[in-house]
Amino acid sequence: LVTEQADDEIVFPPERWAATFRSHAQLILHELGEYLGYSPPPLLDRLIDDAQKIHQQRPVLQETLATATQPRCES
């Protein structure tokens, strides 16, 4: 859409385009959500869902580090 609207002589380097899109992604997603009538879940619900440990059997990095740095008992 952007390249179609821009003048033909304008060049969009991929790295610059990626950085520009990334910096505007939240606004783009917000506008698109409103256009499509999407209502995201309340912020608190999203934070609770996203902050949970996804895999109960997989240790979190901090847990792994704490275990690895504990002194070992000699038998």
C-alpha positions as CSV (number, residue, x, y, z in Angstrom):
1,L,0.0,0.0,0.0
2,V,2.8,2.4,0.9
3,T,4.8,1.7,-2.2
4,E,1.7,2.1,-4.4
5,Q,0.9,5.5,-2.9
6,A,4.5,6.8,-3.0
7,D,6.1,8.4,-6.0
8,D,7.7,6.0,-8.4
9,E,11.2,7.4,-7.9
10,I,11.1,6.8,-4.1
11,V,13.3,3.9,-2.9
12,F,12.5,1.9,0.2
13,P,15.6,0.2,1.5
14,P,14.4,-3.0,3.3
15,E,16.3,-2.2,6.6
16,R,14.8,1.3,6.7
17,W,11.4,0.1,5.8
18,A,11.5,-2.6,8.6
19,A,12.6,0.0,11.2
20,T,9.9,2.4,10.1
21,F,7.2,-0.2,10.1
22,R,8.3,-1.5,13.5
23,S,8.2,2.0,15.0
24,H,4.6,2.4,13.8
25,A,3.4,-1.1,14.3
26,Q,1.3,-0.4,17.5
27,L,-0.6,2.4,15.8
28,I,-1.1,0.3,12.6
29,L,-2.5,-2.6,14.7
30,H,-4.7,-0.2,16.7
31,E,-6.2,1.4,13.6
32,L,-6.7,-2.0,12.0
33,G,-8.3,-3.4,15.1
34,E,-10.8,-0.5,15.2
35,Y,-11.5,-0.8,11.5
36,L,-12.2,-4.5,11.9
37,G,-14.2,-4.0,15.1
38,Y,-11.8,-6.0,17.2
39,S,-11.9,-5.4,20.9
40,P,-8.8,-6.7,22.7
41,P,-9.2,-8.3,26.2
42,P,-8.7,-5.9,29.1
43,L,-5.1,-5.1,29.9
44,L,-5.1,-6.8,33.3
45,D,-6.4,-10.1,31.8
46,R,-3.7,-9.9,29.1
47,L,-0.9,-9.3,31.6
48,I,-2.1,-12.2,33.7
49,D,-2.3,-14.5,30.7
50,D,1.1,-13.4,29.2
51,A,3.0,-13.5,32.5
52,Q,2.2,-17.1,33.4
53,K,4.8,-19.8,33.0
54,I,3.7,-21.5,29.8
55,H,5.4,-24.9,30.3
56,Q,5.1,-26.1,33.9
57,Q,8.0,-28.6,33.3
58,R,10.4,-26.1,31.7
59,P,12.3,-24.1,34.3
60,V,12.5,-20.3,34.0
61,L,16.0,-18.9,33.4
62,Q,16.2,-17.4,36.9
63,E,15.3,-20.8,38.4
64,T,18.0,-22.5,36.3
65,L,20.6,-19.9,37.3
66,A,19.7,-20.2,41.0
67,T,20.0,-24.0,40.9
68,A,23.2,-23.9,38.9
69,T,24.9,-21.4,41.3
70,Q,24.0,-23.3,44.5
71,P,27.0,-25.0,46.2
72,R,27.0,-28.7,45.7
73,C,27.1,-31.1,48.7
74,E,29.9,-33.6,48.5
75,S,29.0,-37.2,49.2
